[in-house]
Structures are given as C-alpha cells and as structure tokens.
Amino acid sequence: MNQTEKPTALIMIFGATGDLANRKLFPSLYQLYQKGNLDRFAVIGVARRSLTDEQFKQNVKDSVLSAENSSENIDEFISHFSYHSHDVTDSSSYTALNQLAEELDNRFKLNGNRIFYLAMAPEFFGTIAEHLKKDGLTNVKGFKRLVIEKPFGHDLESAKKLNKQIRTAFSENEIYRIDHYLGKEMVQNIEVIRFANAMFEPLWNNRYISNIQITSSEVLGVEERGRYYEKSGALRDMVQNHMLQMVALLAMEPPIRLTTDEIRSEKVRVLRSLRQVTGEDVGKYFVRGQYGEGVVNGEQLPAYRNEDMVDPESTTETFVAGKLMIDNFRWAGVPFYIRTGKRMLTKQTKIVIQFKDIPMNLYYQTEQTLAPNLLVIHIQPEEGITLHLNAKKFGQSLDATPVKMSFANKGINGMNTPEAYELLLFDCMRGDATNFTHWDEVALSWSFVDNISNAWRNMKETSFPNYESGKMGPQAAHELLEKDGFHWWPVTTLDVETCN
C-alpha cells in the first residue's frame, strides 16, 4: 500500500469486552478516526459475552468518552462497530463470524482486507489462528494480518510451539507481535537521535561511551495481576521483550536504509551478539528482587507475598537488574545495565548514556571533579532528551559547573504525543511492521532469558522480600555497578526540564 493512502480494513478484536480493548484500543481507533487517518473501516468485537450490537456500541462509546475530552463524531464512529458472541473452539461460531465479516466488507467496501487482533489470554492464540485458517476467515482477496499481544510463549520451547501453530495460517510478514514500548514516541526517537545527528553517531561506541543504563520502574504493585505475575515475574514480563528491545535499538549498527527488514536485521545482529550468561555466572551479572512491605505517601503497602492470588512463599521476582555485554567490535567492554521492577520509588522509563571522562582534567589544580557528560532519553511519563554538559560558572573564575540542555515533547512544541497503541494500530493497518517484533528477535530473546530463569530455578536459597516498597530495588543491584566503578544515576534527579 502507498504510505500516503488512508488504510482500509475490517478489524476483528478478539477479547473486545476486556480491559485492553476498552482502555487502549477503542480510544486509539477513535483518535485515528478523528485525525482523518482512517478511511473505510469496520470493527467486529468478538468475545464470549452475550451482547447486542447496540450494547456493544454503547460500551465503545463509554470507553472513548472516559478516555477522551471530545465526543465529536462519536455516533458516526461507533456506527462502524458490530458485535459477535463467540466460542473460540467452535467452528460454527467462526462460520457465523465469517458471514458477518463478508457482510461488513461489502457494506463498507473494505476490499477484503482483514486484521485479526488477539487481545485475550495467550493460551487461545494458537487455537484461534488455526480456526481462522480452517474455517475460511483468512481466505480473502485483500491482505490478512494477525496482531498478537505479549506474552509470546513463556520460554523458548513454548514460543516455538505457538509460532508453529500460527504459521499454519499466517506467514511471518503477516504476523504483528506488539511490544507497546516500540510504539512510544521517544523509543522510536532513538533511531533519529543516533542517525540524524553528526554529533552523536561518531561517538556511539566503546571509545567514547563508558556505560549505558536503562531503567523502567513502576510505583504500583501487581494489583489484580497476581495470577499472571506468578507465572511470569519481571524477567519474562519486562526483560525478555521491552528491555531487550531498547538495548537492541541503542546498540544496533546503522542500517543500510531505514526499512523494516534492514532495521530488524541490525536488531537481530545485536541480540546474537549478547554474551550468554549461564550457571553460576548468572549471579555475577544479574540480581533479582521481590518487594516487601513499605510506607509510601503515608500509606502502608503490602508485600508481594501478601497480594491477591500470590503464593505466600513465592519466589517470583518483582525486580531484575542486569549487566549485559555485547561482544562485537563497536561495544566490546561497554556494560549495558538494565533494571526494572514494581513498587519502586517512582514511575520512570529512562535511558542514560554516560560518556567517558576527558583524557586530562585541566581543573585538577582547583581539586575540582568534573561531572560526566550524559545523554538522557526520557521515555515516560515525560518525553524528551537532556544533555548534561560542563560550562563556566558565572563570575570571573574559569571553574566549571554542570548544566543541562533539554528538549521536552510536551514543552516548546506543545506536542500531544500519540498513545503507543494509536501509532502501532496505524502502522499495522498501513502494513509497516518496523515497530513490531520479528520471530528471530523473539527466539533470541527467549534463548537469552531462559538461561537466567533456569539458573534462578536451580538456586535453592532466595531471601525474599529483599527491598521495601518505595525503594529502588535491593542493595545487590547497586553493588552490581559499584564493582565496575559506576553507580545508578538517580532517575528522580535527571528529569527533563520544562521547556516554556
């Protein structure tokens, strides 16, 4: 499809009465509609619940109104929605769904283009894909695309099994595995910062960078996700996908051209270059934690083991910190430190690139220690970049003082950046898979992560909980960097400046 054309498609959302559809998908589609980015389209909500079309349309309307300040054209928008009560294991239910799809295709002139969005429990992914093929829903004259939420399996073997099931109905270039971090404006901006600025790309290597830190912290606990989290933990929930994807974007070589295949190819090369950590070495490179009780803003918060649907003796990690080494020519010797966890001090996702010190400190006579140069990429909740430099202090002396140069997306440009799901939905409808995850990336990520989870499983003793709610993880996470002569940059003091 021509990238300037407005997309045309029938979107079937499996799990249309669920939380994801109501909080993210319906408001995102409404935003695309309001901005004129949707041409001819229709949506079928698919779920087990018995609803009429009118009830479903009202649900969609309520979802949009609760998320948006505007109700403009809302009735016209929901007129494109229909509902189908569905049994994912029953072929007759798929036959009825296909009849409805063909009717809507004709009514809205959708050219036989279909997107199947699986916004439901992952154990149904393979079953649904097989039925879509067997019961004729993928037999279309236009394109067909399958959108899948994480988790894609729970280890490499289960991911392989799921991929084999899905590939019976869809080719690899028709499968869109969503990692919503890749839809975030500033994650996508990593490529632009690197490849569109002559002052950064020549320095983007082990000659000038001492270490890179990626922090993704949450203040919330597991809330109502205890059952899921017990099977997942922070390693599978965050590191296998979001954190490794950010590492790949930061470390990739410049692609030959900015196309989906070339960018993916360079990301895969990074993941292949990750130093595998196995057995006893896992303890040298990775730290796990689990939050205990704590008081935050005067509120007493429970330990993870006291959350709903959680084993009182659980050894599931709610925090992971790691040191990743990339064994290639560009990054040899440069540690990539990652940390992610729940019930931490602040909700932040930040990348800190620390440059090496200058070869000679001309300010040694004044016993002045120069602050390192840092490039900070702010991903959420604020979005922007901050460059930390040294400049002359005000006055007659030549003493240096740290200064910050900042750009904020919500500042001088007044930009209301799109939700990640809005960007990703639009990309999928246009057939742009750049910001979705390829099977090779999934397989390599699971291969790396499985070594760590296997080692942890074989470790008998785990002293959990080992960090208080409201703290930035266990002490061992700080020691991980201290033994290399570094420290975690405190995310609360690296906030992007407000640009007025």
Residue pairs with C-beta under 8 A, 6 or more apart in sequence:
1 7
1 430
1 431
3 430
3 432
5 39
6 36
6 37
6 38
6 39
7 37
7 38
7 39
7 41
7 113
7 426
7 429
7 430
8 39
8 40
8 41
8 109
8 110
8 111
8 113
9 41
9 110
9 113
9 114
9 115
9 142
9 143
9 429
10 41
10 42
10 43
10 44
10 101
10 104
10 105
10 108
10 110
10 113
10 114
10 115
11 29
11 41
11 42
11 43
11 44
11 114
11 115
11 117
11 429
12 43
12 44
12 46
12 97
12 101
12 114
12 115
12 116
12 117
13 21
13 25
13 43
13 44
13 45
13 46
13 117
13 119
14 46
14 47
14 86
14 88
14 116
14 117
14 118
14 119
14 120
14 124
14 128
15 21
15 46
15 47
15 118
15 119
15 120
15 121
16 44
16 45
16 46
16 47
16 56
16 83
16 119
17 45
17 47
17 49
17 51
17 59
18 47
18 119
18 120
20 119
20 149
21 45
21 63
21 119
22 59
22 63
23 63
23 67
24 419
24 421
25 117
25 119
25 421
25 425
26 60
26 63
26 64
26 67
27 63
27 64
27 67
27 68
27 419
28 419
28 421
28 422
28 425
29 38
29 43
29 77
29 425
30 64
30 68
30 74
30 77
31 68
31 418
31 419
31 422
32 38
32 422
32 425
32 426
33 41
33 73
33 77
34 70
34 72
34 73
37 426
38 429
40 108
40 109
40 110
41 80
41 108
41 110
42 80
42 81
42 82
42 104
42 105
42 107
42 108
42 110
43 80
43 81
43 82
44 81
44 82
44 83
44 84
44 97
44 100
44 101
44 104
45 51
45 56
45 60
45 81
45 82
45 83
45 84
46 83
46 84
46 86
46 97
47 83
47 85
47 86
48 85
48 86
48 87
49 85
50 85
51 59
51 83
51 85
52 83
53 81
53 82
53 83
55 83
56 81
56 82
56 83
57 78
57 79
57 81
57 83
60 78
60 81
61 74
61 75
61 78
64 71
64 74
64 77
65 71
65 74
80 108
82 100
82 104
84 96
84 97
84 100
86 93
86 94
86 97
87 93
88 124
88 127
88 128
88 131
89 127
89 131
91 131
91 134
91 135
94 131
94 132
94 134
94 135
94 136
94 137
95 135
95 136
97 137
98 135
98 136
98 137
101 114
101 137
104 110
105 111
105 112
110 142
111 141
111 142
112 140
112 141
112 142
113 140
113 142
113 143
113 144
114 137
114 138
114 140
114 142
114 143
114 144
114 145
115 144
115 145
115 146
115 147
115 428
115 429
116 128
116 132
116 137
116 144
116 145
116 146
116 147
117 147
118 124
118 125
118 128
118 146
118 147
118 148
118 149
119 149
122 149
122 150
122 151
122 152
122 153
122 162
125 148
125 162
125 165
125 166
126 161
126 162
126 165
126 166
127 165
129 146
129 165
129 166
129 168
129 169
129 170
130 165
130 168
130 169
131 137
132 138
132 146
132 169
133 168
133 169
138 144
138 169
138 170
143 174
143 431
144 170
144 174
145 170
145 174
145 175
145 176
145 428
145 431
146 166
146 169
146 170
146 174
146 175
146 176
147 176
147 178
147 428
148 166
148 175
148 176
148 177
148 178
149 178
150 177
150 178
150 179
150 241
151 232
151 236
151 237
151 240
151 241
152 159
152 162
152 163
152 177
152 437
152 442
153 159
153 160
153 161
153 162
153 163
153 442
153 446
154 231
154 232
154 236
155 446
155 450
155 453
156 443
156 446
156 447
156 450
159 442
159 443
159 446
160 443
163 439
163 442
166 175
167 175
172 438
172 439
173 433
175 439
176 428
176 433
176 436
177 436
177 437
177 438
177 439
177 442
178 424
178 436
178 437
179 241
179 242
179 245
179 435
179 436
179 437
180 420
180 421
180 424
181 187
181 241
181 242
181 245
181 246
181 349
181 379
181 420
182 188
182 245
182 420
182 424
182 435
182 436
182 437
183 419
183 420
183 421
183 422
183 423
183 424
183 427
183 435
184 349
184 379
184 380
184 383
184 420
185 383
185 409
185 417
185 418
185 423
186 377
186 378
186 379
186 380
186 383
186 384
186 385
186 409
187 245
187 246
187 249
187 379
188 423
188 435
189 377
189 385
190 246
190 249
190 250
190 351
190 377
191 249
191 258
191 263
193 200
193 375
193 377
193 385
194 200
194 201
194 204
194 254
195 201
195 254
195 258
200 375
201 254
203 209
203 355
204 330
205 330
205 331
206 330
206 331
206 332
206 333
206 334
207 356
208 355
208 356
209 334
209 353
209 354
209 355
209 356
210 334
210 354
210 355
210 356
210 357
210 372
210 486
211 334
211 335
211 336
211 337
211 354
211 484
211 486
212 250
212 334
212 335
212 336
212 337
212 351
212 352
212 353
212 354
213 336
213 337
213 338
213 339
213 351
213 352
213 354
213 488
213 489
214 243
214 246
214 247
214 250
214 336
214 337
214 338
214 339
214 350
214 351
214 352
215 338
215 339
215 340
215 348
215 349
215 350
215 352
215 488
215 491
216 238
216 242
216 243
216 339
216 340
216 348
216 349
217 339
217 340
217 341
217 344
217 345
217 346
217 347
217 348
217 349
217 472
217 491
218 341
218 342
218 343
218 344
218 347
219 296
219 343
219 344
219 345
219 346
219 347
219 470
220 342
220 343
220 347
221 291
221 301
221 302
221 304
221 307
221 318
221 342
221 343
221 469
222 229
222 304
222 307
222 310
222 318
222 342
223 307
224 308
224 309
226 307
226 308
226 309
226 310
227 309
229 237
229 310
229 316
229 318
230 309
230 310
230 311
230 314
230 316
232 316
233 316
233 317
233 318
233 453
234 288
234 317
234 318
234 319
234 320
234 340
234 341
234 342
235 288
235 317
235 320
235 449
235 452
235 453
235 456
236 449
236 453
238 320
238 340
239 320
239 322
239 338
239 340
239 449
240 445
240 446
240 449
241 437
241 445
242 340
243 338
243 340
244 271
244 445
244 448
244 449
245 267
245 437
245 441
246 351
247 270
247 324
247 326
247 336
247 338
248 267
248 270
248 271
248 441
249 267
250 336
250 351
250 353
251 270
251 273
251 326
251 330
251 331
251 336
252 263
252 266
252 267
252 269
252 270
253 266
253 269
253 330
254 266
255 262
255 263
255 265
255 266
256 262
259 434
260 432
260 433
260 434
263 434
264 434
264 438
264 440
264 441
267 441
268 438
268 440
268 441
268 444
269 328
270 326
270 328
271 440
271 441
271 444
271 445
271 448
272 444
273 326
273 327
273 328
273 331
274 324
274 325
274 326
274 327
274 444
274 448
275 324
275 325
275 326
275 327
276 447
276 448
276 451
277 284
277 285
277 286
277 448
277 451
277 452
278 451
278 454
278 455
279 455
280 455
282 451
282 452
282 455
282 456
283 455
283 459
285 322
285 323
285 324
286 320
286 321
286 322
286 323
286 452
287 319
287 320
287 321
287 322
287 473
287 474
287 476
287 477
287 480
288 317
288 319
288 320
288 456
288 462
289 317
289 318
289 319
289 320
289 321
289 341
289 464
289 465
289 466
289 467
289 473
289 474
289 476
289 477
290 303
290 304
290 305
290 314
290 315
290 316
290 317
290 318
290 319
290 464
290 465
290 466
290 467
291 303
291 304
291 318
291 319
291 341
291 342
291 343
291 465
291 467
291 468
291 469
292 303
292 304
292 464
292 465
292 466
292 467
292 468
292 469
293 300
293 301
293 302
293 303
293 306
293 465
293 468
293 469
294 300
294 301
294 343
294 468
294 469
294 470
294 471
295 301
295 469
295 470
296 469
296 470
301 343
301 469
301 470
303 465
303 469
304 310
304 314
304 316
304 318
304 342
304 343
304 464
304 465
305 311
305 312
305 313
305 314
305 464
305 465
306 312
310 316
314 464
315 462
315 464
317 456
318 341
318 342
318 343
319 339
319 340
319 341
319 342
319 344
319 467
319 473
319 474
319 477
320 338
320 339
320 340
320 341
321 337
321 338
321 339
321 473
321 476
321 477
321 480
322 337
322 338
322 339
322 452
322 480
323 335
323 336
323 337
323 480
323 481
323 484
324 335
324 336
324 337
324 338
325 331
325 334
325 335
325 336
326 332
326 334
326 336
335 484
335 486
337 480
337 481
337 486
337 488
339 472
339 473
339 477
339 488
341 467
341 473
343 469
343 470
344 470
344 471
344 472
344 473
345 470
345 471
345 472
345 492
346 491
346 492
347 380
347 381
348 380
348 381
348 491
348 492
349 378
349 379
349 380
350 376
350 377
350 378
350 379
350 491
350 494
351 376
351 377
351 379
352 374
352 375
352 376
352 489
352 494
353 374
353 375
353 376
353 377
354 372
354 373
354 374
354 486
354 489
355 372
355 373
355 374
355 375
356 372
357 370
357 372
358 370
361 368
361 369
361 370
363 370
363 399
363 400
366 399
368 399
368 400
370 390
370 400
371 388
371 390
371 402
372 388
373 387
373 388
373 389
373 390
374 386
374 387
374 388
374 489
374 494
375 385
375 386
375 387
375 388
376 385
376 386
376 387
376 388
376 489
376 494
376 496
377 385
378 384
378 385
378 386
378 408
378 495
378 496
382 408
382 409
382 410
382 495
382 496
383 408
383 409
383 410
383 417
383 496
384 406
384 407
384 408
384 409
384 410
384 411
384 496
384 499
385 406
385 407
385 496
386 404
386 405
386 406
386 407
386 494
386 496
386 497
387 404
387 405
387 406
388 402
388 403
388 404
389 402
389 403
389 404
389 405
390 400
390 401
390 402
390 403
391 400
391 401
391 402
391 403
392 398
392 399
392 400
392 401
393 399
393 400
393 401
404 497
406 496
406 497
406 499
407 496
407 499
408 496
408 497
408 498
408 499
409 415
409 417
410 416
410 417
411 498
411 499
411 500
412 499
412 500
423 435
424 435
424 436
427 433
427 434
427 435
427 436
428 436
456 462
466 474
466 475
466 476
467 473
467 474
467 475
472 488
472 490
477 488
478 487
478 488
481 487
481 488
